[in-house]
Amino acid sequence: MTCQTYSLFVLSVIMIYFGRFANSLILAQLQNDIDQLKADFNSSNSDVADGGPIFTEKLVNWTERNEKRIILSQIVSMYLEMLENTDKSKPHVRHISEELYTLKNSLPDGLKKMKDLMDLAKLQMSDLKIQRKAVNELFSVLQKLVETSASLKRKRSQPQRRCKC
């Protein structure tokens, strides 16, 4: 896959994953719009390949459906932010933006979860007050972890039922 097709690939994955585009005609129209957007951004420039992909590589690590919703919602938001600064009088920009907004609205929980992760990353664990609060919550956090891992073990140990159709 060339660097020029990464945006189309990521956008296609997002849209197909959420079932928004079962119709290949809509995807074909969107591909035409993205091709025009590539021309607007001069994405055939040789520096596009520098450093590898920015989104598609990250999608590999997110395997569960709910996990994917989190990362994909963040990616959709980043595309929308990028398109905010483009010429909205162009029909292809408007069309791509509309489709992305539709997708964003179907992902109401993803951004909240991403914000929670970012808030956790900002915690100053060297702060004594934060440490005290964390210690007070340790038992309930461990309890949740044990419950989660026990339910996963139950799911794995259940025999696979085969359809006798």
N, C-alpha and C positions, 0 to 999 in steps of 0.2 A: 504494500500500500504506500502510495507516495504521500508526502507531506501535504500536498494540495487537497487530498481527499479526507484528511482528518476531521475537519469541521463537518463535512457532510456525513461522515461515518458516525461521529458522536451524536449529531442531531438525529440521525436516522435511528440509532440505538435508543435514544431517549424516547422518541416518538413511537417506535414500534413496541418498546418495552411496556409502555403505558397504554397500548392498544388504541392510541389516538388515530393511527393511520393504517387501517386495514386495506384501504384502497390504494393500489399502486399508482393510480393517476394523480392522486394528491402528492405522493412522494415524488413522482416525476416532475410535477410543477414546482415543488419545493426545491428539488435538485437544480432546476433551471434558475430559480431565485438565488440559490446559494452560489451558483456559477457566476451570476451577475455581481453578487456581493464580493466574491473572490476577485473579480476584476476591479471593483471599487477599491479594495484594499491592496491590490497588486500582490496577491498571495502566491503568485508564481515566482516571486523574487527568490533568489538563491538562499537568503538568510533564513527563510522559513524552516528549513531543515536543521538549522543550528540548535543543538540541545535536545532534539527529539520532540515527541508529542507532549502537549501540556495536559490534555484531558484523558485521552484513550488509555494511556499507560496506567493512570490511577484507577480506572474502572476495573482493572484486572483483580485488584485486591478486595473489592467489594463484591461478595458472592451471594449473600442472602438477599431476598427480595426487599425486606425493610431497610437493610443497609444500603442497597442500591438506590432506594428512594431518597435517602439522605444525600448521598453524593450527587445524584442526578439533579436533585432540586437545587443544589448549590451551583452546579454547572449551568443550569437553565438561568439562574439569577445572574450569573456572570455574563452570559451571552446577552441578556436583556440590558445589563449595565453597559456593555460594549455598544449595543445598538442605540442606546439613548443619545450617544454623541454622533450619530450618523444622520445623513439627509433623509428625513422621514417623508419627503415629497416623492421619493422613488417608490414605485409600487412593490418592487421585490423586497425592499426593507420593511415596508408596512406589513406585507404578507408574512414574512418570517417572524416579525415581532408579534403579530396577532397569534400565530401558532404557538410561539413560546409562552405568551401570556396565558393561553388556554391550558398549556401543560403546567405552568406554574400554579394555576388555580386548582389543578387536580392533585397537587402535592402540598396540602396545607401543613402537614406535620414535619416535613423534611427540614424546612428552614429553622423551625423551633429546635429540633434536635441538633442541628448543626451549631446553632447558637449555644446550646447547652455544652457541647463539646469544646467550643472555643472558650466559654466561661471557665470550664474546668482547667483548661490549659493555662489560663491566666492566674489561677490561684497561687498565692505565695505560700508554699508549704513550709517555708522557714519562719513565717509569722506565728508567734506563740498562740494568739487568739484562734487562728485558723487550725493550728494543731490541736488545741483543746476541743474545738467543735468537731474536728475529724475523729478524735478519739471517742467522743460521746456518740458518734454515729457508727462506729466500727462494727458493733455487734449486729445492727440492723442491715448494714451493707453485706456482711458475711452471710447473714441469714438469707438475703435475697440471692446471693451467689450460690449458696447450697441448694436453694429451691430450684433455681434455674438449671444447675447442672444435674440435679436429680430428675427433672422433667425431660432433659435431653437423653439421659440414660434410659428412661422408660420408653421413649420413642424409638431409640435404637434397638432395644431388646425385644420389642414387639415383633412377632413374625410377620413377614410380608404376605399379605393375602393376595392370592391370584384370582383374577376374574375367570369364572367358568362359563364364559359366554359361548 
